[in-house]
Amino acid sequence: MKISFLADHPEFIVTLAPWVFEHWRPMLPGDTLETRVGKLKMHMNYEMLPIAWVAHTGSDVFGTAALRKHDLPDHQNLTPWLGGVYVAPQYRRQGIGEQLCAAVEQHAKEVMGIDTLYLFTLDKQDWYKRLGWSTVQPCGWCGSTGEIMQKNFNTC
């Protein structure tokens, strides 16, 4: 398996967009498949946020993750964010999500010189804690409660 920039593999958007759309549709009822395609296309960057990565082998894509300037509208003071972490159900529990997160973290730290990264999760707090993230505060999003978490690279 390889982790690459989405910008190097725009052909994966056709597969990723429906997956991501279906996954977050219960939380984002106004979202459309076309909106999701547009958002993924906006992540096709190398140096300017937002940047997305994909996990793949050949023409098979397994998941995606992104580095974004902001991920929650009411928390613009916190930046940047690990966001959009998604692995298709049939590929979960194989370390793919962890590798995607590691690629985003490495780019943030080593290429962009970022000291602290944030994320928001509704239900994966324990998983992220195993990856070295810590809770900042509880937070609501689209009627559900989750947590804002952070990873400080100076203490890792």
N, C-alpha and C positions, 0 to 999 in steps of 0.2 A: 504494500500500500504506500501511496505517496500523498503528501500534503502540498498543494500548490495554490497559487493565487487564482481566484475565480477569473480574474482578467486574462489569465492564460488559457482558460477553458470555458468560454462563454456558452459552449454547447451544452453544458450541464444545467443551465438555467431551465431548460425545458423539463428536466426531471425534478430539480430542486423546487421550483416555484409551486407546483401542486402539492408536494409534500409539506412545505412550510405553510402554505395557505391552509391546508386541512388541519394541520397541527394547531395553529393559532386562531382558526376561525371561531371557536367558541368564545374566545376573549375579544375578538375584533370583528363583530358582526357586519360592520360596514366595509370591511376589506373585500377585495375581489382578486381573482387570479391575475388579472391584468395589473392591478396595483402591486401585487407581490413580484411579478416579473420586472416592473419598473424599479422597485426597491432593490432587487438583486442587481440589476444593471447599474444602479448608482454606486454599488459596492465594487465595481470593476476598476479598482485603482491599485497602485503600488505604493505611493508615498503620501497621498492625500486621503484623509478620512472621509467617508467610511471605506474600509478595505475588507474584503471577504476572502476566505480560504476555503478550499474543498478537499475532502479526503476521497481518493479515487485509486483505481487500478485500471489502466487502459481506458476503455470507454465506460466503465462502471463507476458511478459516483455513489458514495455512502453517506455523506453529510457535509455540513458547512458550519463555519463560525466566523465572527466578524469583530473588527476593532472599529468602534464608533466614537465620535465626539460626545454624543449624548444618547441616552437610551430611555430616560424617563422625563417627561415634560416638566414636572415640578422639581427636578433636581439638576438643573442646568449648572449649578455650582460645582458638581462633581464631574470630573472628566479626566481621561477618556474611559470608555466602557468596553468590556468584552460582552458581546451580545449575539443574538441569533444563533446560538449553539443548537444544532439539530443533527441528529443521526437517525436515519430511517430505522423503524422498528426491527426489521429483519437483520440489521447489522449491529444492534446494540449489544452491550456486555462483551465487547471484543477489544476495548481500549481505544476505539476510534475517537470518541468524544474527548478523552484525555489528550490524545495526540493533537487534535484540532485546537484545544485550549492552549496546549504547550506552544504550538506554532504562533498563535496570536500573542501570547505572553512574551515569547522570545523576540518577536518583531517589535513589540512595544518597548521592551527593555533595551535590547541591543541596537536596534536600528533607529528608533525614535527617541531614545533616552528618557523614557517615561519611568517615573519612580513608583507611582501608585496607579493601579487599575481597579475599576469598579464593575460590578455586575448586579443584575436584579434577577432573582429566581423566586418562583412561586412554591416550588416543592423539591428542589434538588440541593438544599442547604447541606445535608450530610455529605453528599457526593463532592460538592465544592470544598467543604472543609477538609476532606481527605486530600484534595489537591493543593492545600495550603492557603485557602481563602478564609477570612474571618468576617463575622457579622458586624455591620456598621449600625444598622437600625431596621426595625420592621417598616414596611411600606406597603401601601395599597396600589393596585393597578387594575383598572377595568372591573372594579367591584370585588376583586380578590385580594387577599393579603399574602405578602411574601416578605422577602428581606433584601435589602441592599447589602452587598458584601464587597470586601476590598482585598487586594493583594498588594502588599508593599514589598517591592523588590529589594529594598535596602536591608530588610530584616529576614529575607528568605535564605 
